[in-house]
Amino acid sequence: MSVPAHGGSLKNLLVTEARAEALRAEAFDLPSVTLSRRQLCDLELLLNGAFSPLEGFLCRADYEQVLATARLADGTLWPIPVTLALAQADAEGVEQGKPLALRDEEGFMLAVVKAAELWQPDQALEAEAVYGTASTEHPGVRTLLQAGAAVYVGGQVEGVQLPTHFDFQALWHTPQELRRQFNQSGWREVIAFQTSRPIHRLQRDLTLEMAKSEQANLLLHPAVGVTKPGDLEYYARVHCYQSVLAYFPLNIAMLSLLPLAMRMAGPREALWHGIIHKNYGCSAFIVGPDDSSPPAADGQSRFYERYAAQEYVAGFADQLGIRLISVEERRYVPARGCYLPVGQIEQEAEALSPMSDGDLKHTLARGEGVPEWFSFPEVLRHLERVHPPHSQLGFTLFFTGLSGSGKSTLARILHARLIENGQRPVTLLDGDIVRRNLSSELGFSREHRDLNIRRIGFVANEISKNGGVAVCAPIAPYQATRRAIRQLIAHYGAFIEIYLATPLAVCESRDRKGLYAKARQGLIPHFTGISDPYQEPEQAELTIDTSELAPMEAAQRILLYLVREGFIDADAASAIQ
């Protein structure tokens, strides 16, 4: 017997082909908006019924109730707001009561939403309600507040077609398709296991144990939409999931990809996941000790208390309609040859904690062996291709600092020495060079300067992911932009941020062009350090004050860092005397 959908019935917002053709014809005269990757994920789960009972993007009454009570206005349990957020420029042509076409990045119309309501949200209030904090240190809050959304559009959606997936086509399933497959296979009890990380021995052992104890089958249901910063890139993760299936008994587990844009909202998100898995036909779902909790910037602390998600979901157990399976933190006990819950490990017994994502990446980067008890050979082979030793990895040296801090000088020295070393192709992306060749049409407004830096980041990413070295030396004053570039490059290469913390007075004294003087006279608007802020880096790999070091000394420090981390051999550093 199939598990009832949340709210009673599974929604399907895709219209008939005749209606779809009519909507396509009407769309020529409609305002339209190109959806972000996050919005595309939300739309797909609306259209296919995974967000049942929603029939569109939340209107204001539902939105406010979700924030206040984790329920829709009619009392239905729903913890995360699903909204259509538009920038002011995109919202200008939208009229209340009129339809709005929703398009993918290639311009294909996927759906039409009737804009029943438009309003300006209090996103700080939303952050506090959903995430429990308005601090931009939380990556979910940062995404929410920095998206530039000025208007929310609520209304019913008519779907023309689902977003197209060209990859892993056998692994994409709608809720209807999974429910049908469960029934055809005789799967009456199905446990959902959702993750955004590769599955190692711990996760295999735990899920298999749950399946045996519950006499149920397993749905491996990884979120492959927008996931948290630092997660392994999409294709490598899916290959890992496919490989690990061989370590489950035949006909016990299946793999299906979930196009979910994660919010990283801890307890509320865990509850949301339960509703989504229920709509896919699962009867139970697993919640871990730190479920849906993103790592803090220091890599150690947590945004949510351990087990907070489990406790929160348990409070709705009688209303949720899908069973919660809570799991305790586990460690590997060599004497027993298995993982055990920490509460079952004798105090004197040796117990090894599983490797964190950061530890695993660092181990692979150094070319060190990963313990056999931690993962599977096939999974590690996929990870080794994505995280090769630093000696084989492309990387970006990203200098940032005030004008006159020494960025260009150091960039030129490093560019020359790395070419001399001859291990990789090296490209210099100095600010002036980029302005002449890549961004000559841009001015010096905040928007144009930001766009210039993002172009540099895009080019540097292409260089790094193809095994080369990009040496970049822009001012790059805004933390959000530098963070976005770091996240982009870190998927395929290494991002090494070098902050030149040279005092402003020293920078002014070096100004041969008189730019600082003109800026102080008001002749140059938006000048970094004078009339526009410079936001100091939060996590630079190196911080150097060039008022204290000669250029060659500063360059030597950088080269020694590259040697220590395994990016280059010692010959490059010794070349500088």
N, C-alpha and C positions, 0 to 999 in steps of 0.2 A: 504494500500500500504506500503510495507516494506521500511525502510530507506536505501538508498544506502550505501554500505560499503565504508570505507575510501579508496580513490584511484580508486573507481569504481567497484571493484569486491572483493567478500569475498574469501580469499585464504584458501585452504585446502592442507596442505603439507604432509598429510598421503598418502603413495603410495598404489598401489593395493597389494593384498595378494601375488600374484606371485612375484612382485618386492620385497616385504618385505622378502620373503623366500630367494631370491637371495642375498639380502643385508646381511641377517643373515649368509649365507654361506660364503660370502666374508669377513665378520667381523673377522673371525678367523685369517686372515692374516693382519688385519689392526691395526694400533696403536689406542689406545682408551683412553678416559679420563672419570673419574667418576665425575659427575656433583654435585655441591653444591646444597643445597636447593634453593637458589636464582636462580641459573642457571636452575634448573628443572622447576621452575615457568616460567621463560622466554621461555624455550623450549616449554612447554605446550601451551602457548599463541601464539607462532609462529605456531605450528602445527595445532591448531584448528581455526586459522584465526583471533583471537582477535587482533593480531598485524598487520593485513592487512594495507597497501599493502606489508609488508615485506615478503620476501620469504627465509629468512635466517638471519644470523648474519651480521651486517653491515660491509661492506668493508671500506677501509680507506677514500675514497672520500665522501661517505655518512656520515661516522662518523664525519669528519671534518666540513662538512656543517651543520650537526645537532648542533655541538657545536657553530658554528659561527652564524647561522641564524635560528635555530629550524626548519630546513627543510632538506629533502633528496637532493641529488645532482640534481635530476630532478625537484626540486621545490616543491615537495609534503610536506605539513605541517607535521612535526614530531619532537617533542621537546626533547625526551629522547633517548640517545644512547642505543641500544640493542646489546651488544657485547658478544663474548665468550672470557673471560679472563682466561689465563692459567699461572700457576707458571712456572718458568724456567724449572724445572725438568719435568713437564708434557708436555712442548712444545718441548723438545729435539727430540722426535721421529716424530714430525709433519713436513711434507714436503709440500711446496707450490704446489698447483695443485693436491695434493693427498687427498683421503678421510680419515676422522677421525671418529671413532665410538664414540657415546655419550651414556654413560651408567648411570643407577641409582645406588643408594648405594648398592643394592643387586647384581649388575653386569649385569642386564638385559639391552640389547641394545634397546634404544628408537629411535635413529635416526642416520643418517650419514651426516656429513657436508663435502662438498668439500672445502678444504682449499685454496680458491682462493688467499687470501692475508694473510701474517703474518707481523706484525709490532709492534714496541715498542711504546706504547702511552705515552704522557705527561699527567699523571693523575692529576697533580696539575692544569694544564690548563683545563682539563675536569671538575674538581671540581669547578673552578671559573665560567666556562660557564654554567654548569647545576645547581649548588647550589648557585652561587653568592658569594662563599667564599671557600677558601682552608683550613680553620681552622678545625682541628679535633675535636673541640668542637661541631661541627655539626655532629650528628650521621650518616647521610648519607655519608658525606665526610670521616668520620672515617672508615666506612665500605669499602668505595672505596679504600682509601689509605693504609689500613692495611691488605687488602686481599692477598697481596704478588703477585699480577699479574704482570708478566713481558712482556707477549706477548698477543696481541689480534689476534684472528683468525676470518677472515671474509669469508663468502661463503654461497652458497645455501644449504638448508637443505632438506633431504628426510626423512620423518617420518615413522618409522616402527610401533610404537604404542604410544598412549598417556600414560603419567604416570598414574599408578593405584591408585585409591582412595578407600580404604576399608571402609571408614566411611561416613555416611550421603549420601549414594549413590543416593538417590532421589533428592539431591540438587545440583548435579554437572551437568552443561549444557554447551555444546559448543555453539558458536554463531549461528550455523545452527539450533541447537535444540531449542534455545530460540526463534529465529525468527519464526520457525515453530509453536511453542506453542502460540506465540502472534497472529499469523494469525488464528490458530484454535479457539482461544478464542475471536476473534474479537477485539483485542486490537490494535487500530490504532495509538493512541498517548500514549507513554510510557515514564515516567519520571524515570530516574535512580537515586537512592540514594546510594552512596558508603560511607562506614565508616569502621573503624577498632575498633570502640568502641561499647559497648552495646547501644541499643536504649532505651532511657528513654522517659518520657512523652513529653519533649520538642521536641525530634526528631519525635515522633509519631504525635504530633499536627502539627508540621511544614510541614511534608511530606503530611499529609492528607489535610491540607489547600491548598498546592500546587496542589494536585490532583484535588480538587474541583474547584479551580480557573482556572486551565488549561483544565478541563474536560478530564483528562487523567488517566491512570492506573499507578501503582507504581511497579517498580522493586527494591526490597531491595537487593543490590548487594555488600555485605561486602567483603573486601579484606581479605582473609584468608591464603595468602602465607606468606612471610616474612614481618612482620609489624614493627612498631616503638618500641623502647625499652619502657618497662613499660606497653604495651598493655596487656589486659586480655588474659589468655591462650586460645588456640583455641577452645577446646571442650566446655568450659563454655560460650564463646561468641556465638557459634552456638546455644546452648541451649537457651540463652537469645533471640536470633533472632527468634527462633521457637516459644517461648512463646509470644512474642510481636505481632505476626501475629493475634492472637485472638482479639487484640484491634483495628483492622482495619475492616471496613465493608466487608462483604463477596464479593469475586470476584473483589476486588479493588486492592489488592497487592499480590505479590508472592515473594518468597525468592529463591535466587540462589547464590551459593558460587563462588567467583572470585579468582582463584589461582594466584594472582598478588603479586610479590615481590615489595613492595613499596620502592621508593627512598627517600621519604620525601623531595622532591625538591621544595616544595612550588608552585609558579606560573607555572613553567614548568610542574610539575607533574599534576596539575589541568587540564591543557590543554591536557595532555596525557590521563588522565582519560576520558575526553570528547570523544577523538578518539576511545578509547577502548569501551565505552558504545555505541557509534555509530555503531561500528562493531557488537555488540550484538543485534542491532536492535532498540535501544532506540531513541526517537525523541528529548529528552531534558534531562539535568542532572543538579543536584543541586550543587552549590559551596558555601560553608560557609565562614564566615569572616576570619577564620584561616585555610583554606583548605590546607591539605598536609604539614602543618608546624609542625615540631617536637618541643617538649618542650626544652627550654634551660636548662643547668645544674642547674641553680638556681631555676627552676620551675616557674619563674615569667616572665622573659623577653622572647622576640620572635626573631627568626631568620629572619622573614619576617614581614613587616608592615601589620597591620590588613587591610583586603580587598585587599591586593596586588594581590592575586590569581584571584579574580573576575575582577580586572582591566586588568590584563594581558590577561585573556581568552577573555574578551570583545573586545580586540584589534584584535582578529582573528575571530570575530563573522560571518563575511561575507564569510569566507573560511572554517569554521569548519564543517558545514553540520549537526550540532546538536545544539539545542537552549540552551543557558545558562540561568539558573534560579538562580539569586543571592539572597541570604537571608541576612538580617540584624541581628546583634546581638540582642538577646531577653532575657528578664528577666521576672520572675514570679511576677505578681501583685496580692497580696492576695485579695484586694478589688474587683477585677474583676474575680478572680478565674481562671486566664489563663495567658499564656505567651504573651507578647506584644513586638514588636520591640522597641528598646530604644528610637527611635525618636518619638514614639507615647505615651510615658509615661509622664504624667504630673510631673513637677519638684517636687511637694510636696508629690507625691504618694509614698507609700512604694513599693519598687521593690527588689526582691531577685534574686541574680545571681545563675545560676545552679551550682551544686557542681562539682568541678574539679575531674578528676580521682584520684588524690592524696588525696583530701579531702574525697571522698567517701571511698577509701580504708582505710584511717585512722579512719573514723567513724565506719566502720565495724569491724576493728581490735580492737577497744575499746568496742565493743558490744553495741554501742549507736544506737538509732533509726534513720532511714533515713526518712525525711519528705515525707508524702504521695504525695505532689504535685510534687516531683522530679521523682519518678519512679513507677513501677508496682510491686505488691507483688510477682508475679511469677519470674520476673527478679531478684528481691532482694534475693529470695531464692537460685537461682543459684549463685549469687555473694557471698552470705554468706557461701556457701560450699567451694568456692575458697578462700575467705578471712575470715576465721573464726576469732574469738577473739584471740588475742595474747596468751592467756592462753591455747589455744588448738592447737597452731601452732608450728610445728617443726621449729628449727632455727639453724643457723650456727654462731658461734663465730669465726671470722677469724682474728687472730693476724698477724700483719705484721710489720717488722722493721729489722734493722741491726742485724747481729750476735752479741750476747751479750747484746741485748737491754732488755732482760727479758721475751721473749715470752714463752719459755718452762716453766719457773717457774710459770708465771701467768696462763698458760694453765693447768698445773697440779693442781694448787689451785682451779681454776674454775671447772675443771673436778670433783675433790673430793667434792666440795660443792654442785654442782648440782646433783650429785649422792645421796649425803646426803639428799638433799631436796626431792628426790624421786618422782618428778612429771612426769618425762620423762626418757626414756633410754638415756644415754649419752655415746658418743664415743670420745676418744682422738686421734687426727691425728697429732701428733707432727712430726716435720721434720725428726728426727732420726728414729722414729718408722716407718714412711712411707718408708723411704729409705731402711730399712731392710726388710720390708714385702710386699711392693707394687712396689718399683722402684729399686730393687737391681741391675738390669742390666744397669741402666743409669749412665752416667758419669756426669761431671759438666760443660759441654759446655752450652752456652746460650740456645740452642735448647733443650738439655736434662733437664736443670733446669726448663724451661718453661713447658715441657711435664710433669714433676713431679708435678708441681703446678696444672696443669689441671687435673691430675689424682686425686689429693686431692679434687679438686672442684667437680669432678664427684661423688666420694664416699660421700662427704658431702651433695650433692644434694639428693642422694638416702636416706640418713639418715634423712634429714630435711623433705622431702616430705612424709615420712612415720611417721612423728610425733615425731622423736627423736631430739636430740641435738648433733651437731658435733662441737667439739672444735679443731680448726686447728691452728698450730703454725709454718708455714714455713716462710722463709724470704720474698718470693713473691715480688721481687723487681720491676716488670714491671706493670705499670698501666693498659695496655691493657688486660693483663691476669686477673688481679683482677677484672676489669670491666666485662669481659666475664663471670667469675664465679658468680659475683653478679647477672647478668642478668639471668643466668641459675637457680640459687637457688631461686631468687625472684618470679619465676613463681608459686612455690608451697610452699615456706616457707619464712623465713626472713633471710636476710644476714646482719650481724652486724660486720662491719669492725672496728677493734681496732688498731690504729696506735701507736706503741711505739716509740715516737720521742726522744729517748735517744741519746744524742750527741755521735759522733763517738769516741771522746777521752775517754769517759766513757766506751763505749763498748770495746775499746782496753784494757783498764785497767782491765777489767773483764775476759780477754781471758786466761783461764787456759791452753788451748791446744797450744798456741803460733801461731795460724793461721794468725792473723793480721801481726805478725812479719815476718812470712814466705811470706805472700802476698807482703809486702813492699820490701822484698828481691827479688821478682820476682819468687819465688819458687812455688807459687800457682797462676795460671792464672785465669782471669775472677772472681776475688774475689770481692763480692759486697761491695761497699764503698771505695775500694782501686783501683782496676783496672777495675771495672765494676760498672755502675751507679746504684743507688737506686732512683727510681722515687716516690716521696712522694704522698700519696693518695690525691685525689681531694675532696672526700666527705665522709671521715671516720665518723662513728657515734660517736666514742670516740677517743681522742688523749691524750696519757699519756706519761709523761717523768719519767721513773723509777729512774732517778738520784735525783728526788725531792720527791718521795714517796717510802715508804717501800712496799715490795710485798703484805702484807696483806692490806695495805691502798689502793693500786692500785686495788686489787681484790674487796675490798669493794665498790669502785667507780663503777666498772663494775656491780656488783650485784645490786647496787642502781639504775643504769640505767635500768636493766632488770625488776626491781620492778616497776619503774616509767612507763615503756612502757607496763606493764601488762604481760610480759612473764613468770614471776614467782611471787609467793606471798612473803610477807615480811619475812616469816620464814627463807628463804634461806639467806637473807642478815643479819638478826640478829644472824645467826649461827656463823658469824665471829666476833670475839671480838678483 
